[in-house]
Amino acid sequence: MYGIWNDWKKEFQFGIREPTKAKASKKLFKRIGKDAYKWRFEIREIKNTSKNVKGVKTMKKFDGYEKAEAFTGEYEKMETGGYVCKILQVKAEDKDYGTLLRIGFDILEGDKAGFYKRQFDKKKATKPDAKWPGMYYQTIKEDDLRYFKGFMTAIEESNPGYKWDWDEQKLKNKMFGGVFGEEEYEIQQGKREGEIGVSVKCMWVRSVDAIREGKYTVPEIKRLNGNNGAGTRGQHNNGTLPDGNFFAMTDDDELPF
C-alpha cells in the first residue's frame, strides 16, 4: 500500500492508502490540489499500517488467528436413529470383570456417512492431539456372556461368512447396525461448566438388516442420574468410562489405540 509522506513532519498524512503510487498521487491532488507539488510531500510505501499513517486506524493483530477454528454458524450434529456403521479399529483390555473392547467406528451409509471423520478432521486442523470421536465400548463379563454373545451375533449377521473366533483384530472393517440415542453429561469446562449437556451416541448394536428395515427402537434419553431404561446391561456406549474414553490419533492414521 502507498500513502503520502510528509518529509517535514516525518509522518504519513491524509489517511491515503492505495495499492499503487499513481492512485495515491491522484487521491492527494483530489484532496489538496496544487499544494501536492510542495517538496515536503512524497509518495511512499506504507510498511507498518498500524503506526505510520496519521488518521488511519487499523486493528491489532492477534496471535493464533491462523490456527483458530473458523465458526461460520454451520454445525453438523448427530441425530438419533439407526445407522449402518463400519469398525475401523479395535483394542481389547483386561479388566477385573473380564475384558473391555474399545471400538473405533464411523458411519458408513446415508446422510451421516463419514460423520466422525469430518468431526475429527475439523478438530485436528487446530488441535494436533485431537481425539477420534466415534467410539463404542463392549464389556465381556466372564460370569455373564449373554450380552457379548448378542453383540457378536449382530456382527456376524451383518457380515455374511464371518464367524467370531476370539481374534478381535478381525473385527476391523466389519459392518454393524448402530442404534443412536441421547445421553446427558456434565460439562467439564468453559462458561457452562457444571451444567448438563446432551449428546447423541451409539447405545446399542444390532444387525445391518435390522437398521435398513427399520426394525429397531430409539431408546429414551439416558439421564445423568441413571433413572432410565436406556442402554443394555453388559454394554457401554461411547460415553466417558472411569479410566478415560478417547485416545489421540497416531501419525500413521491408525485410530487412537
C-alpha positions as CSV (number, residue, x, y, z in Angstrom):
1,M,0.0,0.0,0.0
2,Y,1.1,3.6,-0.7
3,G,0.5,6.8,1.2
4,I,1.5,10.4,1.4
5,W,4.7,11.0,3.4
6,N,5.4,14.5,4.9
7,D,9.1,14.7,4.9
8,W,9.0,17.8,7.2
9,K,6.8,16.3,9.9
10,K,8.2,12.7,9.3
11,E,4.8,11.1,9.1
12,F,2.2,9.8,6.7
13,Q,-0.8,12.2,6.3
14,F,-4.3,12.5,4.9
15,G,-5.2,8.9,5.6
16,I,-4.5,7.9,2.0
17,R,-3.8,4.2,1.4
18,E,-3.7,3.0,-2.2
19,P,-2.3,-0.1,-4.0
20,T,-0.2,2.0,-6.5
21,K,1.7,5.2,-6.4
22,A,-0.4,6.6,-9.2
23,K,-3.6,6.1,-7.3
24,A,-2.1,7.6,-4.1
25,S,-1.0,10.7,-6.1
26,K,-4.4,11.1,-7.7
27,K,-6.0,11.0,-4.2
28,L,-3.6,13.6,-2.9
29,F,-4.3,16.1,-5.8
30,K,-8.0,15.5,-5.2
31,R,-7.6,16.3,-1.5
32,I,-5.2,19.4,-1.6
33,G,-5.0,20.4,-5.3
34,K,-1.8,22.1,-6.5
35,D,-0.3,22.0,-2.9
36,A,0.5,18.4,-3.7
37,Y,3.5,19.7,-5.7
38,K,5.2,21.0,-2.5
39,W,8.5,19.5,-1.8
40,R,7.6,18.0,1.6
41,F,5.0,15.5,0.1
42,E,6.3,12.2,-1.2
43,I,4.6,9.0,-2.3
44,R,5.9,6.2,-0.2
45,E,5.1,2.6,0.5
46,I,3.4,2.1,3.9
47,K,5.3,-0.7,5.6
48,N,3.6,-0.6,9.1
49,T,0.0,0.5,8.7
50,S,-0.7,0.4,12.4
51,K,1.7,3.2,13.3
52,N,2.7,5.3,10.4
53,V,-0.5,6.6,8.9
54,K,-2.0,9.6,10.7
55,G,-5.7,9.4,10.7
56,V,-5.9,5.7,9.7
57,K,-6.6,3.2,12.5
58,T,-6.0,-0.5,11.9
59,M,-6.8,-3.5,14.1
60,K,-4.3,-5.1,16.4
61,K,-3.2,-8.5,15.0
62,F,-4.0,-11.3,17.4
63,D,-1.7,-14.3,17.8
64,G,-3.3,-17.6,16.9
65,Y,-5.7,-16.3,14.3
66,E,-4.2,-18.5,11.5
67,K,-4.7,-21.6,13.6
68,A,-8.1,-20.8,15.1
69,E,-11.1,-22.9,14.1
70,A,-13.5,-20.8,11.9
71,F,-17.0,-20.7,13.3
72,T,-19.4,-20.0,10.4
73,G,-22.6,-20.8,12.1
74,E,-22.8,-24.1,10.3
75,Y,-22.8,-27.1,12.7
76,E,-23.3,-30.7,11.8
77,K,-24.7,-32.8,14.6
78,M,-25.6,-36.4,15.0
79,E,-29.3,-37.3,15.1
80,T,-30.9,-40.1,17.0
81,G,-31.9,-43.2,14.9
82,G,-30.4,-46.2,13.3
83,Y,-27.2,-46.1,11.2
84,V,-25.1,-48.7,9.3
85,C,-21.6,-48.4,10.7
86,K,-18.1,-49.7,10.0
87,I,-15.5,-50.8,12.5
88,L,-12.2,-49.0,11.9
89,Q,-10.1,-50.2,14.9
90,V,-10.4,-52.4,18.0
91,K,-8.5,-52.8,21.2
92,A,-9.1,-55.4,23.9
93,E,-8.2,-54.6,27.5
94,D,-8.1,-56.9,30.5
95,K,-10.3,-55.7,33.4
96,D,-11.2,-57.1,36.8
97,Y,-14.6,-58.2,35.5
98,G,-13.3,-59.7,32.2
99,T,-12.4,-57.8,29.0
100,L,-13.3,-54.4,27.6
101,L,-13.4,-53.9,23.8
102,R,-12.7,-50.4,22.6
103,I,-14.2,-50.0,19.2
104,G,-13.5,-47.1,16.9
105,F,-16.1,-46.7,14.1
106,D,-17.7,-44.3,11.6
107,I,-21.0,-44.1,9.8
108,L,-20.9,-46.0,6.5
109,E,-24.2,-45.2,4.8
110,G,-26.7,-42.3,4.5
111,D,-26.5,-38.6,5.0
112,K,-24.2,-39.0,8.0
113,A,-21.7,-41.2,6.2
114,G,-18.2,-40.2,7.3
115,F,-19.6,-38.1,10.2
116,Y,-16.9,-38.8,12.7
117,K,-14.1,-38.4,10.2
118,R,-15.4,-34.9,9.4
119,Q,-15.6,-34.1,13.1
120,F,-12.1,-35.4,13.7
121,D,-10.5,-33.5,10.7
122,K,-12.2,-30.3,11.9
123,K,-10.7,-30.7,15.3
124,K,-7.3,-31.8,14.2
125,A,-7.0,-28.7,12.0
126,T,-6.5,-26.7,15.2
127,K,-5.5,-29.4,17.7
128,P,-2.8,-31.8,16.7
129,D,-3.7,-34.1,19.6
130,A,-7.4,-34.3,18.6
131,K,-9.4,-37.3,19.7
132,W,-11.3,-39.7,17.5
133,P,-15.0,-39.2,18.5
134,G,-16.7,-42.3,17.1
135,M,-16.3,-44.9,19.9
136,Y,-18.3,-47.8,21.2
137,Y,-17.4,-49.9,24.3
138,Q,-18.4,-53.5,24.8
139,T,-17.8,-55.4,28.0
140,I,-17.2,-59.1,28.2
141,K,-18.0,-60.4,31.6
142,E,-16.8,-63.9,32.5
143,D,-19.8,-64.6,34.6
144,D,-22.4,-63.4,32.1
145,L,-21.6,-63.7,28.4
146,R,-25.2,-63.2,27.1
147,Y,-24.8,-59.6,26.1
148,F,-21.4,-60.1,24.4
149,K,-22.9,-63.1,22.5
150,G,-25.7,-60.8,21.4
151,F,-23.2,-58.2,20.3
152,M,-21.2,-60.7,18.3
153,T,-24.4,-62.2,16.8
154,A,-25.3,-58.8,15.4
155,I,-21.8,-58.5,13.9
156,E,-21.9,-62.0,12.3
157,E,-25.4,-61.3,10.9
158,S,-24.1,-58.1,9.4
159,N,-21.1,-59.7,7.7
160,P,-22.0,-62.9,5.8
161,G,-19.3,-65.5,6.1
162,Y,-17.8,-64.0,9.2
163,K,-17.6,-66.1,12.4
164,W,-16.2,-64.8,15.7
165,D,-13.0,-66.7,16.6
166,W,-11.8,-64.6,19.6
167,D,-9.4,-62.6,17.4
168,E,-10.6,-59.1,18.0
169,Q,-8.4,-57.7,15.2
170,K,-10.6,-59.5,12.6
171,L,-13.4,-57.1,13.6
172,K,-11.7,-54.3,11.6
173,N,-13.7,-53.3,8.5
174,K,-16.8,-55.2,9.7
175,M,-20.2,-53.6,9.5
176,F,-22.8,-53.3,12.2
177,G,-26.0,-51.6,12.9
178,G,-25.9,-48.8,15.5
179,V,-28.9,-47.5,17.4
180,F,-28.2,-43.9,18.5
181,G,-29.8,-42.2,21.4
182,E,-29.4,-39.2,23.6
183,E,-27.3,-39.2,26.8
184,E,-26.8,-36.5,29.4
185,Y,-23.4,-35.5,30.6
186,E,-21.9,-32.9,32.9
187,I,-20.0,-30.1,31.1
188,Q,-16.4,-30.0,32.5
189,Q,-15.1,-26.7,31.3
190,G,-15.9,-23.3,29.9
191,K,-18.7,-20.8,30.8
192,R,-21.2,-23.7,31.1
193,E,-19.0,-25.8,33.4
194,G,-21.2,-27.9,35.7
195,E,-24.3,-27.6,33.6
196,I,-26.0,-30.6,31.9
197,G,-25.4,-31.1,28.2
198,V,-26.9,-33.7,25.9
199,S,-25.0,-35.8,23.2
200,V,-26.1,-38.4,20.7
201,K,-24.2,-41.7,20.9
202,C,-24.3,-45.3,19.8
203,M,-26.3,-47.0,22.5
204,W,-27.0,-50.5,21.1
205,V,-25.5,-52.7,18.3
206,R,-28.0,-54.5,16.0
207,S,-27.7,-56.2,12.6
208,V,-27.3,-54.1,9.5
209,D,-30.6,-55.6,8.1
210,A,-32.5,-54.5,11.3
211,I,-31.3,-50.9,10.7
212,R,-32.1,-50.9,7.0
213,E,-35.5,-52.3,7.6
214,G,-36.3,-50.0,10.4
215,K,-36.6,-52.8,13.0
216,Y,-35.3,-51.0,16.0
217,T,-36.5,-48.6,18.7
218,V,-34.6,-45.4,19.6
219,P,-34.1,-45.5,23.4
220,E,-35.3,-42.9,25.7
221,I,-32.7,-40.3,26.8
222,K,-30.1,-41.7,29.2
223,R,-30.2,-39.4,32.2
224,L,-27.1,-38.5,34.1
225,N,-28.6,-39.8,37.4
226,G,-29.3,-43.2,35.7
227,N,-33.0,-43.1,36.3
228,N,-34.0,-44.5,32.9
229,G,-34.0,-47.7,30.9
230,A,-31.6,-46.7,28.1
231,G,-28.7,-48.9,27.3
232,T,-28.3,-52.6,27.9
233,R,-26.5,-54.2,30.8
234,G,-23.2,-55.5,29.7
235,Q,-22.7,-52.9,27.0
236,H,-21.2,-49.4,27.2
237,N,-21.9,-46.7,24.7
238,N,-19.3,-44.2,23.8
239,G,-19.7,-42.1,26.9
240,T,-16.9,-41.5,29.4
241,L,-15.5,-44.6,31.1
242,P,-13.9,-44.3,34.6
243,D,-10.4,-44.7,33.1
244,G,-11.0,-42.4,30.1
245,N,-12.6,-42.8,26.7
246,F,-10.8,-41.2,23.8
247,F,-7.2,-41.5,22.6
248,A,-5.0,-39.4,20.3
249,M,-4.9,-40.3,16.6
250,T,-1.4,-41.5,15.6
251,D,0.6,-40.3,12.6
252,D,0.1,-43.5,10.6
253,D,-3.7,-42.8,10.5
254,E,-4.4,-45.7,12.9
255,L,-7.2,-45.0,15.3
256,P,-6.3,-44.0,18.8
257,F,-5.3,-47.2,20.4
